[in-house]
Amino acid sequence: MKCVIIDDEPLAVELLEDFVQKVDTLELVSTFNNAIDAVSFINQNNVDLIFLDIEMPHFSGIDFLNTIEKKPLVIFTTAYSDYAVEGFNLGAVDYLVKPIPFHRFLKSVVRAQQTLSPVAAPVQTISESTAAPEIEQDFMFVRAEYENVKMNFADILYIEGLKDYVKIYTADNKFTLTLISLIKLENLLSNKGFSRIHRSYIINIKHVKSIQKNKVLIGDKRIPISESYKTSFFERINL
């Protein structure tokens, strides 16, 4: 992940630089001692992750996040715990309170990596010299609480977007809450028998019981079909 550090405290920047160098999956592309200078850089360059201080002179981390056009993943790094709720409401991957221990930093990076690439790569079980046919994966792993949960595509009824999180409902009448964008799941599942039918919903077509003009029935849940997704959904199911 390409990352940027934005913090007005030189010692805090040095510590984060040292932490980043210890993690193979991170590439530090720039550091800034104020958020104003970082705005144009973020808007013009590909950045996956920002380590962002909140209380900075003239232009806070909150102001910065509300200003930038591109929205990379953000981990707040601050000496104050007062902004935690607001930080998560802005979609932060994590909220680290200074002084930051390395193990806590690493945990945040793992969470960011899981958010950026939610599906774990298949485990290599054959020798490199042995060729084997590619097997289509019929499951994914999602981050829930402090573990990666395996979810079979066939068991998923529908997925509901909740601002920064999604709820994944399964056939056993349970749901899993995970921090991932709905559009990433849409891209992942579109060729697995799933369809986006609303700004807030992706459904598993095989579990649809009936379809009305503006709703589908899955289990005992009636899910709305929005006008912007209706045409593509109906074309897909030949209606």
Secondary structure in CASP SS format (residue, H / E / C, confidence):
PFRMAT SS
TARGET T0000
AUTHOR 0000-0000-0000
METHOD secondary structure of the structure
MODEL  1
M C 1.00
K E 1.00
C E 1.00
V E 1.00
I E 1.00
I E 1.00
D C 1.00
D C 1.00
E C 1.00
P H 1.00
L H 1.00
A H 1.00
V H 1.00
E H 1.00
L H 1.00
L H 1.00
E H 1.00
D H 1.00
F H 1.00
V H 1.00
Q H 1.00
K C 1.00
V C 1.00
D C 1.00
T C 1.00
L C 1.00
E E 1.00
L E 1.00
V E 1.00
S E 1.00
T E 1.00
F E 1.00
N C 1.00
N C 1.00
A H 1.00
I H 1.00
D H 1.00
A H 1.00
V H 1.00
S H 1.00
F H 1.00
I H 1.00
N H 1.00
Q H 1.00
N C 1.00
N C 1.00
V C 1.00
D C 1.00
L E 1.00
I E 1.00
F E 1.00
L E 1.00
D C 1.00
I C 1.00
E C 1.00
M C 1.00
P C 1.00
H C 1.00
F C 1.00
S C 1.00
G H 1.00
I H 1.00
D H 1.00
F H 1.00
L H 1.00
N H 1.00
T H 1.00
I C 1.00
E C 1.00
K C 1.00
K C 1.00
P C 1.00
L E 1.00
V E 1.00
I E 1.00
F E 1.00
T E 1.00
T E 1.00
A C 1.00
Y C 1.00
S C 1.00
D C 1.00
Y C 1.00
A H 1.00
V H 1.00
E H 1.00
G H 1.00
F H 1.00
N H 1.00
L C 1.00
G C 1.00
A C 1.00
V C 1.00
D E 1.00
Y E 1.00
L E 1.00
V E 1.00
K C 1.00
P C 1.00
I C 1.00
P C 1.00
F H 1.00
H H 1.00
R H 1.00
F H 1.00
L H 1.00
K H 1.00
S H 1.00
V H 1.00
V H 1.00
R H 1.00
A H 1.00
Q H 1.00
Q H 1.00
T H 1.00
L H 1.00
S C 1.00
P C 1.00
V C 1.00
A C 1.00
A C 1.00
P C 1.00
V C 1.00
Q C 1.00
T C 1.00
I C 1.00
S C 1.00
E C 1.00
S C 1.00
T C 1.00
A C 1.00
A C 1.00
P C 1.00
E C 1.00
I C 1.00
E C 1.00
Q C 1.00
D C 1.00
F E 1.00
M E 1.00
F E 1.00
V E 1.00
R E 1.00
A E 1.00
E C 1.00
Y C 1.00
E E 1.00
N E 1.00
V E 1.00
K E 1.00
M E 1.00
N E 1.00
F H 1.00
A H 1.00
D H 1.00
I E 1.00
L E 1.00
Y E 1.00
I E 1.00
E E 1.00
G E 1.00
L E 1.00
K C 1.00
D C 1.00
Y E 1.00
V E 1.00
K E 1.00
I E 1.00
Y E 1.00
T E 1.00
A C 1.00
D C 1.00
N C 1.00
K C 1.00
F E 1.00
T E 1.00
L E 1.00
T E 1.00
L C 1.00
I C 1.00
S C 1.00
L H 1.00
I H 1.00
K H 1.00
L H 1.00
E H 1.00
N H 1.00
L H 1.00
L H 1.00
S C 1.00
N C 1.00
K C 1.00
G C 1.00
F E 1.00
S E 1.00
R E 1.00
I E 1.00
H E 1.00
R C 1.00
S C 1.00
Y E 1.00
I E 1.00
I E 1.00
N E 1.00
I H 1.00
K H 1.00
H H 1.00
V E 1.00
K E 1.00
S E 1.00
I E 1.00
Q C 1.00
K C 1.00
N C 1.00
K E 1.00
V E 1.00
L E 1.00
I E 1.00
G C 1.00
D C 1.00
K E 1.00
R E 1.00
I E 1.00
P E 1.00
I C 1.00
S C 1.00
E H 1.00
S H 1.00
Y H 1.00
K H 1.00
T H 1.00
S H 1.00
F H 1.00
F H 1.00
E H 1.00
R H 1.00
I C 1.00
N C 1.00
L C 1.00
END
